């Protein structure tokens, strides 16, 4: 299969998400319950260790619970094809990109962040094996940071451990829900989402 030119991908994005090309005051940050604001033009890393839960709630909040931003599209980059669209009822335009490995996911993030037409990009690597994520060169993350600063796109990356040295901020999800919690409505669980900041220089491993 021949590669699709970037110009053609941009055209398809404009047709699919015309609202993203309309002039409007740009949001300086995105606020999610249980997390500090996500500033525009930066990479924010949210560490979601296997021992905690809540990443699916965070995605649900992004898709279903932002009435003031419902006209703005969200891009979800999904390494490993873990996202189940039947489990959500999106209230905003969603561009869902599935990829076979983290390298392809970084290429998709590079394209979307550089283009700048989708203001918030979610790279969900929370279920990606650490050995695969550690093979991503640090230079790839720093390139994404530079592109985000230039385009104003916010990139939220979910990882199973601290990995992204280029992140402007890093937080760790700290919820562990019980069976009783799981019987509650999502709107009730949103209020229980909690995270705490981590030092941005705390990295388990890094490749240049």
Helices and strands as residue ranges (DSSP letters): H 6-16, G 18-21, E 29-30, E 38-39, E 43-47, H 55-64, G 67-69, E 74-79, G 85-87, E 94-99, H 102-115, E 120-125, H 130-133, H 138-151, E 154-159, E 169-173, H 179-182, H 186-190, E 195-198
